[in-house]
Amino acid sequence: MKVNFWGQEFEANMIVGCIGGFFIAIMSSMFGFGGGPFMVPLMTVGLGLPMYIVVGSSLLAIFFSTTMSSIRHFQFGNFDLILFLCMFPAALLGGYIGPQIAKRVSPIIVKRVACVGLVLLGLNLLGVY
């Protein structure tokens, strides 16, 4: 499938994307982790898309599950409204500005920043950092 984004056209294998996305969704639902750190490598390596498209697409893909999780936490009384009101506009703004910045920066730098972020996230989940 051809993807047109800001005047540039990219080729993406949707079969790989659908199968990979399905397994990531199943695993994240079963084990309770976010799918974002797994969707980014799938879209860059599996689909061959550039990082400035992948970051925004990943945020959009996990937006719906995050919304449902937030609703459930609100129903259980485990919801910080002040934190939500601070984070939601920042997430929207970052999702819009991030790909624009990433398009102007070298793809190698964007990949390195993403890798550092994923390593820090992994260390945090392991309790090391």
C-alpha positions as CSV (number, residue, x, y, z in Angstrom):
1,M,0.0,0.0,0.0
2,K,1.3,3.5,-0.8
3,V,1.2,6.1,1.9
4,N,1.2,9.8,1.0
5,F,2.4,12.1,3.8
6,W,3.2,15.8,3.4
7,G,3.9,15.3,-0.3
8,Q,6.1,12.3,0.1
9,E,5.0,8.8,-0.9
10,F,6.0,5.6,1.0
11,E,5.4,2.0,0.3
12,A,4.2,-0.1,3.3
13,N,3.4,-3.8,3.5
14,M,0.0,-3.8,5.2
15,I,0.0,-7.6,5.7
16,V,3.0,-7.3,8.0
17,G,1.5,-4.3,9.7
18,C,-1.8,-6.1,10.4
19,I,-0.3,-9.3,11.6
20,G,2.3,-7.5,13.8
21,G,-0.3,-5.1,15.1
22,F,-2.7,-7.9,16.0
23,F,0.0,-9.8,18.0
24,I,1.1,-6.6,19.7
25,A,-2.5,-5.8,20.7
26,I,-3.1,-9.3,22.0
27,M,0.1,-9.3,24.1
28,S,-0.4,-5.8,25.5
29,S,-4.0,-6.7,26.4
30,M,-2.9,-10.0,28.1
31,F,0.0,-8.6,30.0
32,G,-1.0,-5.0,30.6
33,F,1.8,-3.1,28.9
34,G,1.5,-0.3,26.3
35,G,1.9,-1.2,22.7
36,G,3.8,1.9,21.7
37,P,7.4,0.6,22.3
38,F,6.6,-2.4,20.1
39,M,4.6,-0.6,17.4
40,V,7.5,1.8,16.7
41,P,10.0,-1.0,15.7
42,L,7.3,-2.8,13.8
43,M,6.5,0.3,11.7
44,T,10.1,1.3,11.1
45,V,11.6,-2.1,10.5
46,G,8.6,-4.1,9.4
47,L,6.9,-1.5,7.3
48,G,9.9,0.6,6.4
49,L,8.3,3.9,7.3
50,P,10.4,6.9,8.4
51,M,10.5,7.9,12.1
52,Y,8.7,11.2,11.7
53,I,5.6,9.3,10.5
54,V,6.0,6.4,12.9
55,V,6.0,8.5,16.1
56,G,2.7,10.2,15.3
57,S,1.1,7.1,14.0
58,S,2.1,5.2,17.1
59,L,0.5,7.8,19.3
60,L,-2.7,7.7,17.3
61,A,-2.8,3.9,17.4
62,I,-2.5,3.8,21.2
63,F,-4.8,6.8,21.8
64,F,-8.0,4.6,21.7
65,S,-6.8,2.0,24.2
66,T,-5.5,4.8,26.5
67,T,-8.9,6.5,26.3
68,M,-10.7,3.3,27.3
69,S,-8.2,2.7,30.1
70,S,-8.7,6.2,31.4
71,I,-12.5,5.8,31.4
72,R,-12.1,2.5,33.4
73,H,-9.8,4.1,35.9
74,F,-12.2,7.0,36.3
75,Q,-15.1,4.5,36.9
76,F,-13.0,2.8,39.6
77,G,-12.1,6.1,41.3
78,N,-8.4,5.8,40.4
79,F,-8.2,8.9,38.2
80,D,-6.3,12.2,38.8
81,L,-8.3,14.9,37.0
82,I,-5.7,17.6,37.5
83,L,-3.0,15.4,36.0
84,F,-5.2,14.5,33.1
85,L,-6.0,18.1,32.4
86,C,-2.3,18.9,32.4
87,M,-1.2,15.9,30.3
88,F,-3.9,15.8,27.6
89,P,-3.2,19.1,25.9
90,A,0.5,18.5,26.1
91,A,0.1,15.1,24.5
92,L,-2.0,16.6,21.7
93,L,0.5,19.4,21.1
94,G,3.4,16.9,21.2
95,G,1.7,14.6,18.8
96,Y,1.3,17.5,16.3
97,I,4.7,19.2,16.8
98,G,6.8,16.1,17.2
99,P,6.6,14.8,13.6
100,Q,7.3,18.2,12.3
101,I,10.5,18.5,14.3
102,A,11.4,14.9,13.5
103,K,11.0,15.6,9.7
104,R,13.6,18.4,10.0
105,V,16.1,16.4,12.0
106,S,18.3,13.6,10.6
107,P,16.6,10.2,10.7
108,I,19.6,8.7,12.4
109,I,19.3,11.2,15.3
110,V,15.6,10.5,15.6
111,K,16.2,6.8,15.7
112,R,19.0,7.2,18.3
113,V,16.7,9.4,20.5
114,A,13.9,6.8,20.2
115,C,16.4,4.0,21.1
116,V,17.6,5.9,24.2
117,G,14.0,6.4,25.2
118,L,13.2,2.8,24.8
119,V,16.3,1.7,26.8
120,L,15.4,4.1,29.6
121,L,11.8,2.8,29.6
122,G,13.0,-0.8,29.7
123,L,15.4,-0.1,32.6
124,N,12.6,1.7,34.5
125,L,10.3,-1.3,34.0
126,L,13.0,-3.6,35.3
127,G,13.5,-1.4,38.4
128,V,17.1,-0.5,37.5
129,Y,16.5,3.2,36.7
